[in-house]
Amino acid sequence: MARHSRLPAPAGLAALVALLAVSCARMGQPDGGWFDDTPPRVVRTSPAERATGVRAHKVSISFDEFVKLQDATSKVVVSPPQLETPDIKTSGKRIVIDLKDSLKANTTYTIDFSDAIVDNNEGNPMGNYTYCFSTGGRIDTLEVAGTVLDASNLEPVKGILVGLYDDLADSAFRTKPLLRVARTDSRGRFTVRGVAPGRYRCYALNDQDGDYRYSQKSEMVAFSHRVIEPSCRPDIRQDTVWRDSLRIDTIMRVPYTHFEPDNVVLRAFAVTQTDRYLLKADRTDARMFTLFFTYGSDRLPEVRGLNFSADSAFFVEASARRDTVSYWLRDTALVNRDTLQLELTYLMTDSTGTLASKTDTLEVLAKTPFAKREKERARELEKWQKKMDKARKRGERVDSVMPAAALEPKFLSSSSLDPDQNVLVEMPAPLEHCDTAAIHLYVKHDTLWYSARKEWERAEGHLRRYRLLAEWRPGLEYSLEIDSAAFRDIYGNVSAPITQGIRIRSLDEYATLTVNVTVPDSVADSTLVVQLLNGSDEPVKEARVAGGSADFYYLAPQKYYMRAFVDANGNGVWDTGDYDRDVQPEQVFYNPRQVECKAKWDITHSWNLAACSAERQKPDAITRQKAGKERRLRNRNADRAARLGVPEPAPRRR
């Protein structure tokens, strides 16, 4: 008997099509299926969330799906701080935390995961999550929040530890671990949770050795004498409900608990490293050797030669901070010696932290041995002789002796100067003779050149650097002409004739800026320095505030930013703080507004230093530490439903 297949009924056909559609659409793929946009959800904790009287050291948090931790090392913070690092692991749908330290009595413990918890498949963030329990009979719920900024440039400080002490003595930060802690996010923001009622002082610490107290000078630190008394009050905030990524659905007024203070600002700084020890001795150039120290000293090292006489053997060149000292060898016989053995006596920080005299024996080796230098000279002589032979065959006049290489000064200034600049020249080696009568400066009026007044002097604090000073007239051309043999260095090398053209820019190429500064009462009697910054947050010009204003002349037409600092000690530079001496870093302000200067314009700008709080002052355009992207649910199903013209599915519950 023949077998006949039957066609499905219309209702059965529809069901079959629906089944095929569902089976072909894979979850989380852009091929027609709905995405899994549901975040993980806590279903059980042990001990229970907000439990009291807890004695267990192990915490288990269970979720409704498989989870993982992202950036756990930098984001998960246990408070009170644990001197022995807790063991935090993910296992399927659980996160297990094993607290290694003994638990303190009558204390609220918080484990702040920030936004580190995400689901295993789609990476949907759970959002900021904090688990807490108490070893006593109550849960402490107060919070302290604020921002940590780099004191030197108001950059947000990411990942620094922030903590509280209920011991208000200055010594607590040195002798005790922080009581409760948090860590700053990419915006420099922090929230210390689980705080009990009381009076506290707040600190920030880049804790390098993990002891939760200030124990090393190399640790970045911030402190304040402000005493904090945490509190809370009911408040209302506006929450926005989005229909999709572009359209607002509802703006709701939501009651919440407002914890205060939430505006603590800590200015973090690195202490100047004054510990002094010898880093290395270097002889890259055979004519000199250089000693590198971690910090300078007014007393230069004493050098005694062991295989040579050090009496009058050197020209000594020290850096401005005197942490780098170079010894130029006067005698070419010493230059040709590959190894210099010497006894060095210098000041070094001892185990008690004080400077003490130390004597070392050093062998300083030339990077390029004498034999190799001689071979190079022989090759140069051979090349010169071949050149002379060719010239002789052409009937040209030739030299019988290869001339020594001319001393070549290096011009550190460009050929186009502002009227308030000067010419800087650096010599390749210390000079034995400088003939200022052989240095001439001429200025061009119309088509004629005239002699111009000038001064030639050695730059203060420099052995080999010189300055040419003149009354530069805007829009004019100058010619610096130096006769041959004007300079002779300690090795007998002389300079060749030099001609350097100099153009002074016209006043039409500049802008002038006057900044009227309104100063807060806290620094009203202090000296203020205003700096103009480029787009890289680097100073271009600076001026002191006098009579309530700072004046800037000869500005190149461009956009500028502004920074000001309180010059408390009058040395003209920003100085850091020192916790041990109870010295705060000199206060810094930024102007939130950009200033555009145009050629031939005189601009007046008003700046109230206290117009906005420190964490909102620095413009985003020059802030290097950008705020990280907040992990949010992507709600891709809403976008897909709108694109397909179908209703959005309800969130999946597991």
C-alpha positions in Angstrom: 0.0 0.0 0.0 1.4 3.4 -1.0 2.2 5.8 1.9 1.1 9.4 1.5 2.7 12.3 3.6 0.2 14.7 5.1 0.6 18.4 4.9 0.5 20.1 8.4 -2.5 22.1 9.4 -2.2 25.9 9.4 -2.0 26.1 13.2 0.7 23.5 13.2 2.6 25.2 10.5 2.7 28.5 12.4 4.0 26.7 15.5 6.7 24.9 13.5 7.9 28.2 11.9 8.0 29.8 15.4 10.0 26.9 16.8 12.5 27.2 13.9 12.9 30.9 14.4 13.6 30.5 18.1 16.0 27.7 17.5 18.0 29.6 14.9 18.3 32.8 16.9 21.2 32.5 19.2 21.3 34.5 22.4 23.6 37.5 22.4 24.1 37.5 18.6 23.0 40.2 16.1 21.3 37.6 13.9 17.8 38.1 15.2 18.0 36.8 18.8 17.5 39.0 21.9 20.6 39.9 23.9 21.3 39.0 27.5 21.3 42.5 29.0 20.4 41.4 32.5 23.0 42.1 35.1 24.0 39.5 37.8 21.8 39.5 40.9 22.8 38.4 44.4 20.6 35.5 45.6 22.3 34.5 48.8 25.2 35.5 51.0 26.9 33.8 53.9 27.0 35.4 56.4 23.8 37.2 55.6 24.0 40.7 54.2 24.2 43.2 57.1 24.5 40.4 59.6 25.7 41.2 63.2 27.7 39.2 65.7 29.7 37.6 62.9 32.7 35.4 63.8 33.4 33.7 60.4 36.4 34.8 58.4 35.0 33.4 55.1 32.3 35.2 53.1 30.4 33.6 50.2 28.2 35.6 47.8 26.0 33.6 45.4 24.5 35.0 42.2 21.8 33.9 39.7 24.4 33.3 36.9 28.1 32.7 36.4 30.2 35.8 37.3 33.7 37.0 37.1 35.7 39.9 38.6 37.4 42.5 36.5 40.4 44.6 37.9 39.8 43.0 41.3 43.2 44.0 42.6 42.6 47.7 42.0 38.9 47.9 42.7 38.0 45.5 45.5 38.7 47.2 48.9 38.2 45.6 52.3 37.7 47.9 55.2 39.0 48.0 57.9 42.2 47.3 55.9 43.7 43.9 56.0 47.5 43.7 56.7 47.4 40.2 55.3 45.9 40.2 51.8 42.5 38.6 51.6 42.0 35.7 49.3 39.3 36.6 46.8 38.2 34.0 44.2 35.3 33.4 41.8 33.9 29.9 41.5 31.0 29.5 39.0 28.1 31.5 40.4 29.9 32.4 43.7 32.5 34.9 44.9 34.4 33.7 48.0 36.4 36.0 50.2 38.7 34.6 52.9 39.8 37.2 55.4 43.2 36.3 56.8 43.5 38.9 59.6 41.8 38.4 62.9 38.4 40.2 63.1 38.1 43.3 65.3 35.4 43.3 67.9 32.4 45.6 67.5 33.4 46.6 64.0 31.6 47.0 60.7 33.4 45.3 57.9 32.7 46.4 54.3 33.9 44.7 51.0 33.5 47.3 48.3 33.5 45.7 44.8 32.9 48.9 43.0 31.9 47.8 39.4 34.2 44.8 39.3 31.4 42.2 39.2 30.2 41.3 35.7 28.4 38.3 34.2 30.6 35.7 32.6 29.0 35.7 29.1 28.1 39.2 28.1 30.1 41.2 30.7 27.0 43.0 32.0 28.1 45.0 35.0 26.2 44.5 38.3 26.9 48.1 39.2 28.6 49.4 42.4 28.1 46.7 45.0 29.2 46.8 48.7 28.8 43.9 51.1 28.9 44.5 54.8 28.6 42.7 58.1 29.4 43.5 61.8 31.3 41.7 64.5 29.2 43.7 67.0 25.6 44.3 67.6 25.0 47.1 64.9 26.0 48.1 61.4 27.7 51.4 61.0 26.3 53.1 57.8 27.8 56.6 57.6 30.0 57.6 54.7 32.7 60.1 53.9 33.3 61.1 50.2 35.5 63.5 48.3 38.3 63.8 45.8 42.1 63.4 45.7 44.0 65.8 43.5 47.7 66.1 42.6 48.8 69.2 44.5 51.1 70.3 41.8 48.7 70.4 38.9 45.2 69.4 40.2 45.2 66.2 38.2 42.8 63.5 39.7 44.9 60.9 41.4 43.6 57.4 40.5 44.0 54.3 42.7 45.4 56.1 45.8 44.3 54.8 49.2 42.2 57.1 51.3 41.5 56.5 55.0 40.2 57.8 58.3 41.6 57.9 61.8 39.6 58.5 65.0 42.9 59.2 66.7 43.3 62.9 65.9 47.0 63.0 66.8 49.5 63.7 64.0 51.6 60.7 65.1 48.7 58.3 64.2 49.5 58.4 60.5 53.1 57.2 61.3 52.3 54.6 64.0 48.9 53.1 63.3 47.2 51.5 60.2 44.3 53.5 58.8 41.0 52.7 60.5 38.7 52.6 57.4 39.8 52.8 53.8 38.7 53.3 50.2 40.4 53.7 46.9 40.0 56.5 44.3 38.5 55.9 40.9 39.7 57.4 37.6 38.1 60.8 38.6 40.0 60.8 41.9 36.7 60.2 43.7 36.5 58.1 46.8 33.8 56.9 49.3 34.8 55.5 52.7 31.8 53.4 53.8 30.8 51.7 57.1 31.9 54.7 59.2 30.7 54.9 62.8 29.6 58.3 64.4 32.6 60.2 65.7 35.3 62.6 64.9 37.9 61.8 62.3 40.9 63.0 60.2 41.2 62.1 56.6 44.5 61.1 54.8 45.5 59.8 51.3 48.4 57.4 50.8 50.1 55.7 47.9 50.8 52.7 50.1 53.9 51.0 48.6 54.7 48.5 51.4 51.1 47.6 52.3 51.2 48.5 56.0 48.4 51.2 55.6 50.4 53.9 57.3 52.9 56.5 56.2 56.3 54.8 56.5 58.3 55.8 53.4 59.2 59.2 52.0 58.7 57.9 48.5 55.0 57.3 49.2 52.7 60.0 47.8 50.6 61.5 50.6 47.9 64.0 51.5 46.7 65.2 54.9 44.4 67.7 56.4 43.9 69.1 59.9 40.2 69.4 59.2 38.2 67.3 61.7 35.3 65.4 60.1 32.1 64.4 61.8 30.1 62.2 59.4 26.3 62.6 59.4 23.3 61.9 57.1 20.0 63.5 56.2 17.1 62.8 53.9 17.3 64.4 50.5 15.8 64.4 47.0 17.6 63.8 43.7 16.4 63.7 40.1 16.8 60.4 38.3 16.4 60.1 34.5 14.8 57.1 32.9 15.8 56.7 29.3 13.4 55.2 26.7 16.4 54.4 24.5 19.9 55.7 24.0 18.6 59.1 22.7 15.1 59.7 24.2 14.3 60.5 27.8 11.2 58.6 29.2 10.8 60.1 32.7 12.5 62.4 35.1 11.7 61.3 38.6 12.3 62.9 42.0 13.7 60.1 44.2 14.2 60.4 48.0 17.6 59.1 49.3 19.9 59.4 52.2 22.5 62.1 51.8 25.8 61.3 53.6 28.0 64.2 54.6 30.7 65.3 54.2 30.8 64.4 50.5 33.1 67.2 49.3 36.5 66.5 51.0 39.4 67.6 48.8 42.8 66.2 49.5 45.9 67.6 47.7 48.4 64.8 47.3 52.1 65.4 47.0 55.4 63.6 46.9 58.0 64.7 49.4 61.3 65.9 48.0 63.8 63.1 48.3 66.6 64.6 50.4 68.3 61.2 51.1 71.7 61.5 49.4 73.8 58.8 48.0 76.0 58.2 44.9 74.2 56.7 42.0 77.0 56.3 39.5 80.2 57.7 38.0 80.2 58.1 34.2 82.9 59.0 31.6 81.0 59.0 28.3 83.3 61.8 27.1 87.0 61.0 27.7 87.7 64.6 28.6 85.5 64.5 31.7 83.8 62.3 34.3 80.5 62.9 36.0 79.2 62.0 39.4 75.5 61.5 39.8 73.9 61.8 43.2 70.2 61.4 44.4 70.3 64.9 45.9 72.5 67.9 45.9 74.7 69.4 48.6 76.4 72.8 49.1 79.6 70.9 49.9 81.0 69.4 46.7 82.8 66.0 46.8 86.6 65.9 47.5 88.6 64.0 44.9 92.0 62.6 45.4 93.8 60.9 42.6 95.3 57.4 43.2 97.0 56.9 39.8 97.3 60.7 39.1 97.7 64.0 40.9 94.3 65.7 41.4 95.9 69.0 42.3 94.6 71.6 39.9 93.6 68.8 37.6 89.9 69.8 37.0 87.5 72.4 36.0 84.4 71.6 38.1 80.9 72.0 36.7 77.9 71.5 39.0 74.2 71.4 38.0 71.8 74.0 39.4 70.7 71.5 42.1 74.3 70.3 42.6 73.2 66.7 42.3 75.3 66.2 39.2 79.0 67.2 39.3 81.3 67.0 36.2 85.1 67.2 36.4 86.7 68.4 33.2 90.3 67.1 32.9 92.7 70.0 32.2 95.7 67.8 31.2 95.4 65.9 27.8 97.6 63.2 29.3 94.8 62.4 31.8 92.3 62.6 28.9 94.3 59.9 27.1 94.4 57.6 30.2 91.6 55.0 30.0 91.3 54.4 33.7 91.2 57.0 36.5 91.5 55.7 40.0 90.4 58.1 42.6 89.3 58.4 46.2 86.0 60.2 46.6 84.9 61.8 49.9 81.3 63.1 50.0 78.2 63.5 52.2 75.8 60.6 52.2 72.6 59.9 54.3 73.3 57.3 56.9 71.0 54.8 58.6 69.8 57.5 61.1 68.7 59.8 58.2 71.5 62.4 58.8 74.3 63.4 56.4 77.6 61.9 57.2 81.0 61.9 55.4 81.7 58.8 53.3 84.8 57.8 51.4 84.7 55.5 48.4 87.4 54.2 46.0 86.3 54.4 42.3 87.7 53.4 39.0 86.3 55.6 36.2 86.7 54.1 32.7 86.5 56.0 29.5 83.6 54.7 27.4 85.8 54.9 24.3 89.4 53.5 24.9 92.4 55.6 23.9 93.4 53.0 21.3 90.1 53.2 19.6 90.2 57.0 19.6 93.6 56.9 18.0 92.4 54.7 15.3 89.6 57.1 14.6 92.0 60.0 14.4 94.2 58.0 12.0 91.2 57.4 9.7 90.4 61.1 9.7 94.0 61.9 8.9 94.0 59.4 6.1 90.9 60.9 4.6 92.4 64.4 4.9 95.6 63.3 3.2 93.7 61.8 0.3 91.8 65.1 0.0 95.0 67.1 -0.1 96.6 64.7 -2.6 93.7 65.3 -5.0 93.9 69.1 -4.5 97.7 69.0 -5.1 97.1 67.1 -8.4 94.7 69.9 -9.5 97.5 72.4 -8.8 95.7 73.9 -5.7 97.5 75.1 -2.6 97.4 72.6 0.2 98.3 72.5 3.9 101.1 70.4 5.1 99.6 69.8 8.6 96.0 68.7 9.3 94.3 71.6 11.1 92.7 71.0 14.5 88.9 70.9 14.6 87.5 74.3 15.4 85.7 75.0 18.6 82.0 75.2 17.7 79.7 77.1 20.1 76.1 75.9 20.2 73.3 78.5 19.9 70.5 77.6 22.3 68.2 80.3 21.1 66.4 80.4 17.7 67.2 83.0 15.1 63.8 84.7 15.8 63.5 86.3 19.2 60.9 88.0 21.3 62.0 91.5 22.5 62.2 90.2 26.1 64.5 87.3 25.2 68.3 87.0 25.0 70.8 84.9 23.0 72.1 81.9 24.9 75.4 80.2 23.7 76.9 77.0 25.1 80.5 76.0 24.7 81.5 72.4 24.0 84.2 72.6 26.8 85.2 75.1 29.4 86.9 78.2 28.0 90.4 79.3 28.9 90.1 82.6 27.0 87.2 84.7 25.8 87.9 87.9 23.9 84.8 90.0 24.3 86.4 92.7 22.0 86.1 90.1 19.1 82.3 89.9 19.6 80.3 92.4 17.6 76.6 93.1 17.3 75.1 95.1 14.4 71.5 96.3 13.8 70.0 97.1 10.5 68.2 100.4 9.9 66.7 100.7 6.5 69.5 99.3 4.3 72.4 100.3 6.6 74.1 98.4 9.4 75.1 100.1 12.6 77.0 98.9 15.7 74.6 98.0 18.6 75.3 98.1 22.3 75.5 94.7 23.9 76.9 92.8 26.9 78.5 89.3 26.9 78.5 87.5 30.2 78.6 84.0 31.6 75.2 82.8 32.7 75.0 82.5 36.5 75.5 79.0 37.8 76.8 77.7 34.5 80.4 76.9 33.6 80.0 76.7 29.8 76.9 78.8 29.1 77.0 82.5 28.0 74.4 85.2 27.4 74.3 88.0 24.9 72.3 90.9 26.3 71.0 93.8 24.2 68.2 96.3 23.9 66.3 94.4 21.2 64.1 96.6 19.1 60.9 95.0 17.7 60.8 94.5 13.9 64.6 95.0 13.4 67.3 92.6 12.1 70.6 92.1 14.0 73.8 90.4 13.1 76.1 88.7 15.7 79.6 88.5 14.2 82.4 86.8 16.2 86.0 87.0 15.0 88.2 83.9 14.6 90.0 82.8 17.8 87.6 84.8 20.0 87.2 81.6 22.1 89.9 79.2 23.2 89.0 76.2 25.3 91.2 74.5 27.9 92.5 72.0 25.3 93.7 74.8 23.0 90.9 74.5 20.4 89.9 77.9 19.0 86.7 79.1 17.3 86.4 79.9 13.7 84.6 83.1 12.5 80.9 83.0 13.3 78.0 85.0 11.9 74.5 84.6 13.3 71.5 86.5 12.0 68.9 87.5 14.6 65.4 88.8 13.8 63.3 90.5 16.5 59.6 89.9 15.8 57.4 92.9 15.1 54.9 94.1 17.7 52.1 93.3 15.2 52.9 89.6 15.8 52.0 89.8 19.5 49.1 90.0 21.9 49.1 91.6 25.3 47.2 90.0 28.2 46.3 91.5 31.6 44.8 89.2 34.2 42.9 90.8 37.0 43.0 88.4 39.9 40.5 88.2 42.7 42.2 86.4 45.6 40.5 84.5 48.4 41.0 85.7 51.9 43.0 82.6 52.8 45.9 83.7 50.5 45.2 87.5 50.4 48.6 88.4 51.9 50.6 85.9 49.9 52.7 86.3 46.8 50.9 84.8 43.7 52.5 83.7 40.5 50.3 83.3 37.4 51.5 81.0 34.6 50.2 80.8 31.0 50.0 77.2 29.8 50.0 75.7 26.4 47.7 72.8 25.4 50.1 70.3 27.0 49.8 71.9 30.5 53.3 73.3 30.2 54.2 76.9 31.3 54.9 79.4 28.5 55.2 82.6 30.4 54.7 83.6 34.0 54.3 86.8 36.0 53.8 87.8 39.6 50.5 89.4 40.7 51.1 93.0 41.6 48.3 95.4 42.5 45.8 92.7 41.8 46.9 92.0 38.2 49.5 90.0 36.3 50.7 91.4 32.9 51.9 89.4 30.0 53.6 91.0 27.0 54.9 89.6 23.6 52.4 86.7 23.6 52.3 84.6 20.4 48.7 84.6 19.1 47.2 81.3 20.3 44.9 79.8 23.0 46.2 79.6 26.5 45.2 78.1 29.8 46.1 79.6 33.2 47.5 78.3 36.5 48.4 80.2 39.6 50.3 79.1 42.7 51.0 80.7 46.1 54.7 81.4 46.3 54.8 81.2 50.1 58.6 81.3 50.4 59.2 83.8 47.5 61.6 81.6 45.6 59.6 81.8 42.4 58.9 78.1 42.0 56.2 75.8 43.3 57.2 73.8 46.4 55.9 70.5 47.6 54.8 69.7 51.1 56.4 67.8 54.0 54.3 65.8 56.4 56.9 65.5 59.1 57.4 69.2 59.2 53.6 69.8 58.9 54.0 71.8 55.7 51.3 71.7 53.1 52.3 72.0 49.4 52.0 75.5 48.0 48.4 76.0 46.9 47.6 75.8 43.1 44.6 77.2 41.2 43.5 76.6 37.6 41.3 78.9 35.5 38.5 76.7 34.1 38.2 79.0 31.0 40.5 79.1 28.0 41.9 82.4 26.9 42.4 83.2 23.2 45.0 85.8 22.4 45.0 87.4 18.9 47.8 89.4 17.2 47.6 93.2 17.8 44.9 92.7 20.6 45.2 93.9 24.2 43.1 91.6 26.3 41.9 91.9 29.8 40.7 88.8 31.6 39.2 88.6 35.1 39.9 85.5 37.3 38.3 84.8 40.7 40.5 82.1 42.1 37.7 80.9 44.4 34.9 80.9 41.8 34.7 77.1 41.8 36.1 74.2 43.9 39.5 72.7 43.2 38.1 69.5 41.7 36.2 71.5 39.0 38.9 74.0 38.1 41.2 72.2 35.7 39.9 72.2 32.1 39.2 68.8 30.5 41.3 69.7 27.5 44.6 69.7 29.5 43.6 67.0 32.1 45.7 63.9 31.4 43.9 61.6 33.8 40.6 61.2 32.0 37.6 59.8 33.7 37.2 56.1 32.8 34.0 55.0 31.0 31.4 54.0 33.5 30.3 50.4 33.0 26.6 50.5 32.2 24.0 48.1 30.9 23.9 48.5 27.2 20.1 47.9 26.7 20.7 46.6 23.2 17.3 44.9 23.2 15.5 48.3 23.2 17.6 49.4 20.2 16.9 46.2 18.3 13.1 46.3 19.1 12.9 49.9 17.8 14.8 48.8 14.6 12.5 45.9 14.0 9.3 47.7 15.1 8.4 45.1 17.7 7.8 45.3 21.5 10.9 45.1 23.7 10.9 41.8 25.7 10.6 41.9 29.4 13.9 41.4 31.3 14.8 37.8 31.8 14.6 36.5 35.4 16.5 33.3 36.2 
